Amino acid sequence: MNFLEHVAKARVLAPAGIPVPRAVLCRTPEEAQAAFAEIGPCMVKAQVPTGKRGKAGGIKPANSAEEARGVAERILGMRIDDHAVGSVLLEEQARIAREFYAAVLLDTAGRCPLVLFSTEGGMDIEEVAATRPDALRRHRIDPEAGFDKAAAHALLSGLDLAGAEDQIAGILAALYATSVRVDAELIEINPLAVLADGRAVALDCKLTLDDSAAFRQADLAGEAAEEPMTDLEREGAANGLKFIQLDGDVGVLANGAGLTMTTMDVISHCGGRPANFLEIGGEAYTKSEAALKLVLSNPGVKSLVVNFCGAFARTDVMAEGVVTAWKRLAPDIPVFFSIHGTGEDEAVRLVRDGLGQEPFDLMEDAVQAAVEAAHAATRSTASGGAAR
């Protein structure tokens, strides 16, 4: 779950005691003009769940009410990284003396939380991290030991922090504590600014929460930013299915996210292009018809690979759902099966008897056959043959 800047600041940073600027959220140019009376000279900031807003023209200053209205009018309706701008944040202008970078994220390699800090914050932090990784200080956290202000001071030791070391150490400690409290995968402050008056203030915040923790963070999860979705992805969500539409031509239906991603990788390895991510593990196997319809509704799909590997989930139950759905939908598209694990003998029989298809012994062979079928269909269409 990704969150807009104004939610991250008001719902996460401010309650943790991390200073943020005065700001007003506006959804129309008229609201921006009226908000100027409260905020004064301000920055008008596009509210979208992505970075690089400044470089895209989504952050501009305004020094009068009329200018605030005009800037808001230009920014509202922009598209930034495929996100439509539906609101702007009017935030008081800050006299910045120094810009730093601070973040707490999950280090998947180290399997622990990680605190990052750099004295070189701002719009080019990605380039700094890529070209001069030593400019980022890192502290991997033992969750049992935690990360307090003393640990933050140790991380910051020797850095020139414009006299704000104690403030920044407190902010880092609070940032870690709140990341644990809200089940954050990432909380990033960039820039964490020291102002001309010596105050350390979070001028921006990027927040990502663990989807699996939504039940624990129900109030906050309800304010997550809406992600851009295709019509088919929205249909999948309405059916309780995680469907991601891609621009390939080999459809994928598998059980379990890991197996689905592996199948997609093998398609690419074999020279093909996966058309989607969709897994029907867990209770999703009861939605075989909806899942199959989603995959086949993607206009680019020219072949389909069905890959089931059962441990606790029974492959015969999943196969029965797909076979029944296939008969009902009657698609005119080549399909290739790979089935292994619990219930595989019955599953193979169901596919053989119900669809006249012989599942492949190896997943790689099923995938290769699907890729070749997609290529053949593309060649046929290009040469004037009938499309499916």
C-alpha atoms as a printed R data frame, in Angstrom:
    type eleno elety resid chain resno       x       y       z
1   ATOM     1    CA   MET     A     1   0.000   0.000   0.000
2   ATOM     2    CA   ASN     A     2   1.358   3.387  -1.035
3   ATOM     3    CA   PHE     A     3   0.303   6.661   0.560
4   ATOM     4    CA   LEU     A     4   0.162  10.248  -0.578
5   ATOM     5    CA   GLU     A     5   2.516  12.736   1.039
6   ATOM     6    CA   HIS     A     6  -0.190  14.549   3.008
7   ATOM     7    CA   VAL     A     7  -1.418  11.293   4.580
8   ATOM     8    CA   ALA     A     8   2.102  10.162   5.459
9   ATOM     9    CA   LYS     A     9   2.888  13.453   7.171
10  ATOM    10    CA   ALA     A    10  -0.391  13.966   9.006
11  ATOM    11    CA   ARG     A    11  -1.084  10.353   9.995
12  ATOM    12    CA   VAL     A    12   2.423   8.982  10.568
13  ATOM    13    CA   LEU     A    13   5.152  11.603  10.953
14  ATOM    14    CA   ALA     A    14   3.327  14.249  12.999
15  ATOM    15    CA   PRO     A    15   1.904  11.776  15.562
16  ATOM    16    CA   ALA     A    16   5.449  10.432  16.010
17  ATOM    17    CA   GLY     A    17   6.660  13.901  16.951
18  ATOM    18    CA   ILE     A    18   8.525  14.491  13.689
19  ATOM    19    CA   PRO     A    19   8.163  18.170  12.661
20  ATOM    20    CA   VAL     A    20   6.329  18.855   9.392
21  ATOM    21    CA   PRO     A    21   5.403  22.181   7.724
22  ATOM    22    CA   ARG     A    22   1.962  23.776   7.929
23  ATOM    23    CA   ALA     A    23  -0.082  22.639   4.954
24  ATOM    24    CA   VAL     A    24  -3.577  22.520   3.463
25  ATOM    25    CA   LEU     A    25  -4.863  19.887   1.027
26  ATOM    26    CA   CYS     A    26  -6.732  21.332  -1.966
27  ATOM    27    CA   ARG     A    27  -8.706  19.637  -4.730
28  ATOM    28    CA   THR     A    28  -9.621  22.672  -6.832
29  ATOM    29    CA   PRO     A    29  -7.865  25.892  -7.903
30  ATOM    30    CA   GLU     A    30 -10.438  27.827  -5.872
31  ATOM    31    CA   GLU     A    31  -9.527  25.898  -2.715
32  ATOM    32    CA   ALA     A    32  -5.856  26.636  -3.366
33  ATOM    33    CA   GLN     A    33  -6.584  30.343  -3.726
34  ATOM    34    CA   ALA     A    34  -8.503  30.357  -0.438
35  ATOM    35    CA   ALA     A    35  -5.842  28.289   1.366
36  ATOM    36    CA   PHE     A    36  -3.181  30.852   0.569
37  ATOM    37    CA   ALA     A    37  -4.738  33.170   3.165
38  ATOM    38    CA   GLU     A    38  -3.875  30.582   5.830
39  ATOM    39    CA   ILE     A    39  -0.497  29.387   4.519
40  ATOM    40    CA   GLY     A    40   0.993  32.440   2.836
41  ATOM    41    CA   PRO     A    41   3.916  32.005   0.395
42  ATOM    42    CA   CYS     A    42   3.856  28.305  -0.350
43  ATOM    43    CA   MET     A    43   4.871  25.373  -2.459
44  ATOM    44    CA   VAL     A    44   2.062  23.792  -4.499
45  ATOM    45    CA   LYS     A    45   2.768  20.044  -4.531
46  ATOM    46    CA   ALA     A    46   1.079  17.397  -6.670
47  ATOM    47    CA   GLN     A    47  -0.261  14.536  -4.552
48  ATOM    48    CA   VAL     A    48   0.587  11.299  -6.322
49  ATOM    49    CA   PRO     A    49   2.167   8.112  -4.898
50  ATOM    50    CA   THR     A    50   5.411   8.358  -6.849
51  ATOM    51    CA   GLY     A    51   8.715  10.191  -6.824
52  ATOM    52    CA   LYS     A    52  10.304  12.718  -9.177
53  ATOM    53    CA   ARG     A    53   7.341  15.086  -8.871
54  ATOM    54    CA   GLY     A    54   9.616  18.122  -8.916
55  ATOM    55    CA   LYS     A    55  11.382  17.064 -12.098
56  ATOM    56    CA   ALA     A    56   7.982  16.381 -13.696
57  ATOM    57    CA   GLY     A    57   6.771  19.906 -12.934
58  ATOM    58    CA   GLY     A    58   4.495  18.829 -10.107
59  ATOM    59    CA   ILE     A    59   5.989  21.096  -7.416
60  ATOM    60    CA   LYS     A    60   5.943  24.871  -7.924
61  ATOM    61    CA   PRO     A    61   6.124  27.962  -5.676
62  ATOM    62    CA   ALA     A    62   3.316  30.463  -5.277
63  ATOM    63    CA   ASN     A    63   3.725  33.903  -3.707
64  ATOM    64    CA   SER     A    64   0.184  35.218  -3.994
65  ATOM    65    CA   ALA     A    65  -3.352  33.856  -3.827
66  ATOM    66    CA   GLU     A    66  -3.796  34.378  -7.570
67  ATOM    67    CA   GLU     A    67  -0.535  32.592  -8.290
68  ATOM    68    CA   ALA     A    68  -1.565  29.706  -6.012
69  ATOM    69    CA   ARG     A    69  -4.777  29.359  -7.991
70  ATOM    70    CA   GLY     A    70  -2.969  29.419 -11.341
71  ATOM    71    CA   VAL     A    71  -0.275  26.947 -10.320
72  ATOM    72    CA   ALA     A    72  -2.866  24.581  -8.832
73  ATOM    73    CA   GLU     A    73  -4.911  24.801 -12.031
74  ATOM    74    CA   ARG     A    74  -1.872  23.773 -14.087
75  ATOM    75    CA   ILE     A    75  -0.855  20.908 -11.792
76  ATOM    76    CA   LEU     A    76  -4.315  19.441 -11.196
77  ATOM    77    CA   GLY     A    77  -5.055  17.012 -13.999
78  ATOM    78    CA   MET     A    78  -1.389  16.421 -14.839
79  ATOM    79    CA   ARG     A    79  -0.223  12.832 -15.177
80  ATOM    80    CA   ILE     A    80   2.977  11.946 -13.341
81  ATOM    81    CA   ASP     A    81   4.325   8.433 -13.832
82  ATOM    82    CA   ASP     A    82   0.855   7.341 -15.021
83  ATOM    83    CA   HIS     A    83  -0.849   8.825 -11.929
84  ATOM    84    CA   ALA     A    84  -3.490  11.512 -12.439
85  ATOM    85    CA   VAL     A    85  -3.083  14.451 -10.068
86  ATOM    86    CA   GLY     A    86  -6.379  14.897  -8.225
87  ATOM    87    CA   SER     A    87  -5.193  17.083  -5.346
88  ATOM    88    CA   VAL     A    88  -2.378  19.434  -4.374
89  ATOM    89    CA   LEU     A    89  -0.810  20.229  -1.035
90  ATOM    90    CA   LEU     A    90  -0.198  23.903  -0.280
91  ATOM    91    CA   GLU     A    91   2.737  23.879   2.103
92  ATOM    92    CA   GLU     A    92   4.473  26.853   3.691
93  ATOM    93    CA   GLN     A    93   7.745  27.770   2.009
94  ATOM    94    CA   ALA     A    94  10.854  26.868   3.981
95  ATOM    95    CA   ARG     A    95  14.210  28.642   4.116
96  ATOM    96    CA   ILE     A    96  16.437  25.608   3.677
97  ATOM    97    CA   ALA     A    97  20.010  25.643   4.978
98  ATOM    98    CA   ARG     A    98  20.825  21.947   4.395
99  ATOM    99    CA   GLU     A    99  19.060  18.943   2.859
100 ATOM   100    CA   PHE     A   100  19.512  15.415   4.227
101 ATOM   101    CA   TYR     A   101  18.004  12.020   3.443
102 ATOM   102    CA   ALA     A   102  16.577   9.581   5.997
103 ATOM   103    CA   ALA     A   103  14.693   6.318   5.610
104 ATOM   104    CA   VAL     A   104  13.713   3.120   7.365
105 ATOM   105    CA   LEU     A   105  13.010   0.127   5.138
106 ATOM   106    CA   LEU     A   106  13.026  -3.645   5.152
107 ATOM   107    CA   ASP     A   107  16.366  -5.097   4.048
108 ATOM   108    CA   THR     A   108  15.323  -8.285   2.268
109 ATOM   109    CA   ALA     A   109  18.904  -9.489   1.887
110 ATOM   110    CA   GLY     A   110  19.726  -8.990   5.567
111 ATOM   111    CA   ARG     A   111  16.202  -9.968   6.684
112 ATOM   112    CA   CYS     A   112  15.990  -7.054   9.076
113 ATOM   113    CA   PRO     A   113  14.985  -3.386   9.236
114 ATOM   114    CA   LEU     A   114  17.527  -0.952   7.825
115 ATOM   115    CA   VAL     A   115  18.065   2.718   8.665
116 ATOM   116    CA   LEU     A   116  19.580   4.854   5.900
117 ATOM   117    CA   PHE     A   117  20.954   8.369   6.248
118 ATOM   118    CA   SER     A   118  22.812  10.688   3.908
119 ATOM   119    CA   THR     A   119  23.969  14.286   4.096
120 ATOM   120    CA   GLU     A   120  23.132  14.587   0.390
121 ATOM   121    CA   GLY     A   121  19.354  14.641   0.285
122 ATOM   122    CA   GLY     A   122  17.236  16.055  -2.499
123 ATOM   123    CA   MET     A   123  15.986  15.076  -5.921
124 ATOM   124    CA   ASP     A   124  19.181  13.271  -6.955
125 ATOM   125    CA   ILE     A   125  19.472  10.825  -4.049
126 ATOM   126    CA   GLU     A   126  19.014   7.847  -6.405
127 ATOM   127    CA   GLU     A   127  22.018   8.964  -8.439
128 ATOM   128    CA   VAL     A   128  24.031   9.500  -5.254
129 ATOM   129    CA   ALA     A   129  23.181   5.996  -4.046
130 ATOM   130    CA   ALA     A   130  24.114   4.473  -7.412
131 ATOM   131    CA   THR     A   131  27.365   6.324  -8.024
132 ATOM   132    CA   ARG     A   132  28.627   6.938  -4.486
133 ATOM   133    CA   PRO     A   133  27.155   4.325  -2.159
134 ATOM   134    CA   ASP     A   134  29.574   5.385   0.575
135 ATOM   135    CA   ALA     A   135  27.581   8.644   0.830
136 ATOM   136    CA   LEU     A   136  24.783   6.612   2.465
137 ATOM   137    CA   ARG     A   137  25.229   5.436   6.041
138 ATOM   138    CA   ARG     A   138  23.483   2.177   6.934
139 ATOM   139    CA   HIS     A   139  22.452   0.607  10.229
140 ATOM   140    CA   ARG     A   140  20.940  -2.882  10.168
141 ATOM   141    CA   ILE     A   141  18.691  -3.364  13.166
142 ATOM   142    CA   ASP     A   142  18.308  -6.370  15.407
143 ATOM   143    CA   PRO     A   143  14.537  -6.157  16.050
144 ATOM   144    CA   GLU     A   144  15.023  -7.391  19.609
145 ATOM   145    CA   ALA     A   145  17.578  -4.667  20.345
146 ATOM   146    CA   GLY     A   146  15.673  -1.949  18.489
147 ATOM   147    CA   PHE     A   147  17.041   1.436  17.456
148 ATOM   148    CA   ASP     A   148  17.055   4.309  19.922
149 ATOM   149    CA   LYS     A   149  18.440   7.828  19.989
150 ATOM   150    CA   ALA     A   150  21.850   6.617  21.204
151 ATOM   151    CA   ALA     A   151  22.076   4.237  18.221
152 ATOM   152    CA   ALA     A   152  21.087   7.109  15.945
153 ATOM   153    CA   HIS     A   153  23.847   9.301  17.391
154 ATOM   154    CA   ALA     A   154  26.344   6.511  16.670
155 ATOM   155    CA   LEU     A   155  25.134   6.311  13.072
156 ATOM   156    CA   LEU     A   156  25.515  10.077  12.637
157 ATOM   157    CA   SER     A   157  28.879  10.363  14.367
158 ATOM   158    CA   GLY     A   158  31.382  12.583  12.561
159 ATOM   159    CA   LEU     A   159  28.918  14.074  10.073
160 ATOM   160    CA   ASP     A   160  28.438  17.812   9.583
161 ATOM   161    CA   LEU     A   161  24.749  18.237  10.366
162 ATOM   162    CA   ALA     A   162  24.578  22.017  10.654
163 ATOM   163    CA   GLY     A   163  24.259  21.862  14.437
164 ATOM   164    CA   ALA     A   164  21.110  19.697  14.297
165 ATOM   165    CA   GLU     A   165  22.607  16.306  15.224
166 ATOM   166    CA   ASP     A   166  20.479  15.855  18.346
167 ATOM   167    CA   GLN     A   167  17.264  16.769  16.499
168 ATOM   168    CA   ILE     A   168  18.082  14.420  13.632
169 ATOM   169    CA   ALA     A   169  18.995  11.573  15.986
170 ATOM   170    CA   GLY     A   170  15.610  11.961  17.649
171 ATOM   171    CA   ILE     A   171  13.871  11.967  14.285
172 ATOM   172    CA   LEU     A   172  15.663   8.777  13.187
173 ATOM   173    CA   ALA     A   173  14.722   7.000  16.416
174 ATOM   174    CA   ALA     A   174  11.099   8.135  16.060
175 ATOM   175    CA   LEU     A   175  11.084   7.096  12.415
176 ATOM   176    CA   TYR     A   176  12.094   3.546  13.303
177 ATOM   177    CA   ALA     A   177   9.587   3.303  16.160
178 ATOM   178    CA   THR     A   178   6.725   4.471  13.961
179 ATOM   179    CA   SER     A   179   7.759   2.137  11.115
180 ATOM   180    CA   VAL     A   180   7.274  -0.762  13.508
181 ATOM   181    CA   ARG     A   181   3.997   0.644  14.808
182 ATOM   182    CA   VAL     A   182   2.407   0.991  11.361
183 ATOM   183    CA   ASP     A   183   3.959  -2.110   9.705
184 ATOM   184    CA   ALA     A   184   5.832   0.020   7.166
185 ATOM   185    CA   GLU     A   185   7.889  -1.484   4.386
186 ATOM   186    CA   LEU     A   186   9.350   1.973   3.724
187 ATOM   187    CA   ILE     A   187   9.266   5.403   5.358
188 ATOM   188    CA   GLU     A   188  11.466   7.875   3.513
189 ATOM   189    CA   ILE     A   189  12.021  11.553   4.321
190 ATOM   190    CA   ASN     A   190  13.647  13.394   1.438
191 ATOM   191    CA   PRO     A   191  14.532  16.046   2.112
192 ATOM   192    CA   LEU     A   192  14.914  16.095   5.853
193 ATOM   193    CA   ALA     A   193  15.836  19.762   5.972
194 ATOM   194    CA   VAL     A   194  17.610  21.949   8.478
195 ATOM   195    CA   LEU     A   195  16.076  25.392   8.096
196 ATOM   196    CA   ALA     A   196  17.754  28.758   8.443
197 ATOM   197    CA   ASP     A   197  16.377  29.027  12.001
198 ATOM   198    CA   GLY     A   198  18.027  25.710  12.955
199 ATOM   199    CA   ARG     A   199  14.904  23.513  13.017
200 ATOM   200    CA   ALA     A   200  14.975  20.053  11.426
201 ATOM   201    CA   VAL     A   201  11.761  19.487   9.428
202 ATOM   202    CA   ALA     A   202  10.462  16.699   7.177
203 ATOM   203    CA   LEU     A   203   9.655  18.449   3.900
204 ATOM   204    CA   ASP     A   204   8.476  15.294   2.141
205 ATOM   205    CA   CYS     A   205   7.591  11.715   3.018
206 ATOM   206    CA   LYS     A   206   7.149   8.519   1.049
207 ATOM   207    CA   LEU     A   207   5.263   5.764   2.856
208 ATOM   208    CA   THR     A   208   4.639   2.137   1.884
209 ATOM   209    CA   LEU     A   209   2.872  -0.324   4.182
210 ATOM   210    CA   ASP     A   210   2.847  -4.114   4.085
211 ATOM   211    CA   ASP     A   211  -0.371  -5.215   2.342
212 ATOM   212    CA   SER     A   212  -0.569  -8.250   4.623
213 ATOM   213    CA   ALA     A   213  -0.821  -5.974   7.667
214 ATOM   214    CA   ALA     A   214  -3.916  -4.138   6.416
215 ATOM   215    CA   PHE     A   215  -6.092  -5.879   9.005
216 ATOM   216    CA   ARG     A   216  -3.891  -4.435  11.778
217 ATOM   217    CA   GLN     A   217  -3.821  -0.967  10.215
218 ATOM   218    CA   ALA     A   218  -7.438  -0.735   9.111
219 ATOM   219    CA   ASP     A   219  -7.822   3.029   9.648
220 ATOM   220    CA   LEU     A   220  -4.584   3.889   7.892
221 ATOM   221    CA   ALA     A   221  -5.071   1.302   5.130
222 ATOM   222    CA   GLY     A   222  -8.364   2.989   4.248
223 ATOM   223    CA   GLU     A   223  -6.380   6.079   3.219
224 ATOM   224    CA   ALA     A   224  -4.003   4.245   0.864
225 ATOM   225    CA   ALA     A   225  -3.577   5.820  -2.559
226 ATOM   226    CA   GLU     A   226  -5.507   4.257  -5.388
227 ATOM   227    CA   GLU     A   227  -3.156   2.515  -7.774
228 ATOM   228    CA   PRO     A   228  -3.755   2.901 -11.533
229 ATOM   229    CA   MET     A   229  -5.364  -0.248 -12.881
230 ATOM   230    CA   THR     A   230  -6.580  -1.508 -16.230
231 ATOM   231    CA   ASP     A   231 -10.218  -2.547 -16.656
232 ATOM   232    CA   LEU     A   232  -9.202  -6.209 -16.366
233 ATOM   233    CA   GLU     A   233  -7.182  -5.533 -13.208
234 ATOM   234    CA   ARG     A   234 -10.202  -3.814 -11.668
235 ATOM   235    CA   GLU     A   235 -12.356  -6.791 -12.642
236 ATOM   236    CA   GLY     A   236  -9.833  -9.102 -10.998
237 ATOM   237    CA   ALA     A   237  -9.840  -7.043  -7.802
238 ATOM   238    CA   ALA     A   238 -13.646  -7.105  -7.739
239 ATOM   239    CA   ASN     A   239 -13.443 -10.921  -7.856
240 ATOM   240    CA   GLY     A   240 -10.806 -11.081  -5.128
241 ATOM   241    CA   LEU     A   241  -8.047 -12.043  -7.572
242 ATOM   242    CA   LYS     A   242  -4.603 -10.470  -7.849
243 ATOM   243    CA   PHE     A   243  -4.348  -9.967 -11.604
244 ATOM   244    CA   ILE     A   244  -1.654  -7.840 -13.247
245 ATOM   245    CA   GLN     A   245  -2.029  -7.233 -16.965
246 ATOM   246    CA   LEU     A   246   1.151  -7.163 -19.055
247 ATOM   247    CA   ASP     A   247   1.821  -6.628 -22.756
248 ATOM   248    CA   GLY     A   248   2.971 -10.166 -23.612
249 ATOM   249    CA   ASP     A   249   1.222 -12.934 -25.537
250 ATOM   250    CA   VAL     A   250   1.576 -16.034 -23.307
251 ATOM   251    CA   GLY     A   251  -1.137 -16.204 -20.658
252 ATOM   252    CA   VAL     A   252  -0.260 -17.627 -17.235
253 ATOM   253    CA   LEU     A   253  -2.439 -19.469 -14.734
254 ATOM   254    CA   ALA     A   254  -0.636 -21.016 -11.760
255 ATOM   255    CA   ASN     A   255  -1.086 -21.629  -8.051
256 ATOM   256    CA   GLY     A   256   0.993 -19.606  -5.625
257 ATOM   257    CA   ALA     A   257   2.746 -16.307  -6.265
258 ATOM   258    CA   GLY     A   258   6.209 -17.895  -6.313
259 ATOM   259    CA   LEU     A   259   5.266 -20.514  -8.896
260 ATOM   260    CA   THR     A   260   3.512 -17.886 -10.986
261 ATOM   261    CA   MET     A   261   6.574 -15.652 -11.038
262 ATOM   262    CA   THR     A   262   8.810 -18.640 -11.809
263 ATOM   263    CA   THR     A   263   6.548 -19.530 -14.737
264 ATOM   264    CA   MET     A   264   6.797 -15.963 -16.006
265 ATOM   265    CA   ASP     A   265  10.588 -16.093 -15.726
266 ATOM   266    CA   VAL     A   266  10.723 -19.344 -17.703
267 ATOM   267    CA   ILE     A   267   8.498 -17.833 -20.404
268 ATOM   268    CA   SER     A   268  10.988 -14.981 -20.759
269 ATOM   269    CA   HIS     A   269  13.920 -17.419 -20.715
270 ATOM   270    CA   CYS     A   270  12.323 -19.357 -23.559
271 ATOM   271    CA   GLY     A   271  12.003 -16.229 -25.675
272 ATOM   272    CA   GLY     A   272   8.382 -15.455 -24.910
273 ATOM   273    CA   ARG     A   273   6.570 -12.593 -23.195
274 ATOM   274    CA   PRO     A   274   4.208 -13.268 -20.285
275 ATOM   275    CA   ALA     A   275   0.817 -11.607 -20.685
276 ATOM   276    CA   ASN     A   276  -0.136 -11.469 -17.025
277 ATOM   277    CA   PHE     A   277   0.426 -12.353 -13.416
278 ATOM   278    CA   LEU     A   278  -2.438 -14.362 -11.901
279 ATOM   279    CA   GLU     A   279  -2.309 -17.070  -9.281
280 ATOM   280    CA   ILE     A   280  -5.184 -19.159  -7.956
281 ATOM   281    CA   GLY     A   281  -3.620 -20.568  -4.822
282 ATOM   282    CA   GLY     A   282  -5.463 -20.818  -1.520
283 ATOM   283    CA   GLU     A   283  -9.200 -20.264  -1.806
284 ATOM   284    CA   ALA     A   284  -8.779 -18.637  -5.229
285 ATOM   285    CA   TYR     A   285  -9.032 -22.079  -6.860
286 ATOM   286    CA   THR     A   286 -12.790 -21.773  -6.341
287 ATOM   287    CA   LYS     A   287 -12.694 -18.829  -8.763
288 ATOM   288    CA   SER     A   288 -11.248 -20.738 -11.705
289 ATOM   289    CA   GLU     A   289 -13.830 -19.531 -14.192
290 ATOM   290    CA   ALA     A   290 -13.361 -15.869 -13.259
291 ATOM   291    CA   ALA     A   291  -9.579 -16.317 -13.348
292 ATOM   292    CA   LEU     A   292  -9.579 -18.052 -16.718
293 ATOM   293    CA   LYS     A   293 -11.909 -15.434 -18.165
294 ATOM   294    CA   LEU     A   294  -9.546 -12.682 -17.018
295 ATOM   295    CA   VAL     A   295  -6.527 -14.280 -18.682
296 ATOM   296    CA   LEU     A   296  -8.367 -14.927 -21.932
297 ATOM   297    CA   SER     A   297  -9.876 -11.433 -22.035
298 ATOM   298    CA   ASN     A   298  -6.434  -9.927 -22.451
299 ATOM   299    CA   PRO     A   299  -6.441  -9.142 -26.195
300 ATOM   300    CA   GLY     A   300  -2.750  -9.956 -26.624
301 ATOM   301    CA   VAL     A   301  -2.958 -13.553 -25.395
302 ATOM   302    CA   LYS     A   302  -2.183 -16.143 -28.092
303 ATOM   303    CA   SER     A   303  -1.480 -19.192 -25.906
304 ATOM   304    CA   LEU     A   304  -1.886 -20.259 -22.302
305 ATOM   305    CA   VAL     A   305   0.262 -22.233 -19.888
306 ATOM   306    CA   VAL     A   306  -1.381 -23.732 -16.789
307 ATOM   307    CA   ASN     A   307   1.147 -24.682 -14.125
308 ATOM   308    CA   PHE     A   308   0.011 -26.409 -10.916
309 ATOM   309    CA   CYS     A   309   2.281 -27.735  -8.173
310 ATOM   310    CA   GLY     A   310   0.436 -28.929  -5.083
311 ATOM   311    CA   ALA     A   311   1.600 -29.535  -1.549
312 ATOM   312    CA   PHE     A   312  -1.264 -28.658   0.781
313 ATOM   313    CA   ALA     A   313  -3.371 -27.493  -2.170
314 ATOM   314    CA   ARG     A   314  -4.678 -30.390  -4.249
315 ATOM   315    CA   THR     A   315  -3.913 -30.196  -7.946
316 ATOM   316    CA   ASP     A   316  -6.943 -32.324  -8.829
317 ATOM   317    CA   VAL     A   317  -9.280 -29.771  -7.229
318 ATOM   318    CA   MET     A   318  -7.600 -26.937  -9.137
319 ATOM   319    CA   ALA     A   319  -7.594 -28.898 -12.385
320 ATOM   320    CA   GLU     A   320 -11.266 -29.725 -12.010
321 ATOM   321    CA   GLY     A   321 -12.053 -26.017 -11.679
322 ATOM   322    CA   VAL     A   322 -10.043 -25.119 -14.793
323 ATOM   323    CA   VAL     A   323 -11.445 -27.980 -16.888
324 ATOM   324    CA   THR     A   324 -15.020 -27.073 -15.941
325 ATOM   325    CA   ALA     A   325 -14.366 -23.396 -16.693
326 ATOM   326    CA   TRP     A   326 -12.691 -24.243 -20.013
327 ATOM   327    CA   LYS     A   327 -15.694 -26.254 -21.154
328 ATOM   328    CA   ARG     A   328 -18.035 -23.454 -20.189
329 ATOM   329    CA   LEU     A   329 -16.024 -20.673 -21.828
330 ATOM   330    CA   ALA     A   330 -14.940 -22.761 -24.857
331 ATOM   331    CA   PRO     A   331 -11.947 -20.567 -25.826
332 ATOM   332    CA   ASP     A   332 -10.225 -21.001 -29.189
333 ATOM   333    CA   ILE     A   333  -6.645 -20.859 -27.959
334 ATOM   334    CA   PRO     A   334  -3.906 -23.478 -27.455
335 ATOM   335    CA   VAL     A   335  -3.344 -24.450 -23.816
336 ATOM   336    CA   PHE     A   336  -0.463 -26.378 -22.243
337 ATOM   337    CA   PHE     A   337  -0.479 -27.978 -18.782
338 ATOM   338    CA   SER     A   338   2.171 -28.920 -16.232
339 ATOM   339    CA   ILE     A   339   0.839 -30.638 -13.096
340 ATOM   340    CA   HIS     A   340   2.783 -32.027 -10.155
341 ATOM   341    CA   GLY     A   341   2.159 -32.713  -6.487
342 ATOM   342    CA   THR     A   342  -0.765 -33.758  -4.360
343 ATOM   343    CA   GLY     A   343  -3.546 -35.278  -6.454
344 ATOM   344    CA   GLU     A   344  -1.573 -35.108  -9.700
345 ATOM   345    CA   ASP     A   345  -2.686 -38.516 -11.059
346 ATOM   346    CA   GLU     A   346  -6.342 -37.529 -10.823
347 ATOM   347    CA   ALA     A   347  -5.572 -34.034 -12.106
348 ATOM   348    CA   VAL     A   348  -3.792 -35.414 -15.179
349 ATOM   349    CA   ARG     A   349  -6.743 -37.728 -15.810
350 ATOM   350    CA   LEU     A   350  -9.186 -34.816 -15.565
351 ATOM   351    CA   VAL     A   351  -7.246 -32.773 -18.132
352 ATOM   352    CA   ARG     A   352  -6.729 -35.747 -20.442
353 ATOM   353    CA   ASP     A   353 -10.359 -36.913 -20.347
354 ATOM   354    CA   GLY     A   354 -11.989 -33.499 -20.136
355 ATOM   355    CA   LEU     A   355  -9.926 -31.519 -22.642
356 ATOM   356    CA   GLY     A   356  -8.067 -34.134 -24.636
357 ATOM   357    CA   GLN     A   357  -4.774 -32.561 -23.505
358 ATOM   358    CA   GLU     A   358  -1.749 -34.460 -22.221
359 ATOM   359    CA   PRO     A   359   0.061 -32.510 -19.486
360 ATOM   360    CA   PHE     A   360   3.825 -32.214 -19.881
361 ATOM   361    CA   ASP     A   361   6.181 -34.011 -17.533
362 ATOM   362    CA   LEU     A   362   8.381 -30.919 -17.229
363 ATOM   363    CA   MET     A   363   7.241 -27.338 -16.649
364 ATOM   364    CA   GLU     A   364   9.924 -26.109 -19.060
365 ATOM   365    CA   ASP     A   365   8.456 -28.211 -21.884
366 ATOM   366    CA   ALA     A   366   4.937 -26.874 -21.278
367 ATOM   367    CA   VAL     A   367   6.234 -23.314 -21.274
368 ATOM   368    CA   GLN     A   368   8.338 -23.858 -24.410
369 ATOM   369    CA   ALA     A   369   5.300 -25.270 -26.220
370 ATOM   370    CA   ALA     A   370   3.207 -22.263 -25.186
371 ATOM   371    CA   VAL     A   371   5.883 -19.822 -26.366
372 ATOM   372    CA   GLU     A   372   6.200 -21.581 -29.727
373 ATOM   373    CA   ALA     A   373   2.399 -21.574 -30.153
374 ATOM   374    CA   ALA     A   374   2.286 -17.832 -29.463
375 ATOM   375    CA   HIS     A   375   5.085 -17.206 -31.963
376 ATOM   376    CA   ALA     A   376   3.281 -19.330 -34.568
377 ATOM   377    CA   ALA     A   377   0.052 -17.382 -34.061
378 ATOM   378    CA   THR     A   378   1.945 -14.103 -34.443
379 ATOM   379    CA   ARG     A   379   3.557 -15.302 -37.692
380 ATOM   380    CA   SER     A   380   0.192 -16.458 -39.001
381 ATOM   381    CA   THR     A   381  -1.414 -13.099 -38.252
382 ATOM   382    CA   ALA     A   382   1.502 -11.203 -39.811
383 ATOM   383    CA   SER     A   383   1.270 -13.256 -42.997
384 ATOM   384    CA   GLY     A   384  -2.445 -12.658 -43.342
385 ATOM   385    CA   GLY     A   385  -3.693 -15.772 -41.594
386 ATOM   386    CA   ALA     A   386  -6.726 -15.732 -39.379
387 ATOM   387    CA   ALA     A   387  -6.263 -14.434 -35.878
388 ATOM   388    CA   ARG     A   388  -7.653 -16.509 -33.075
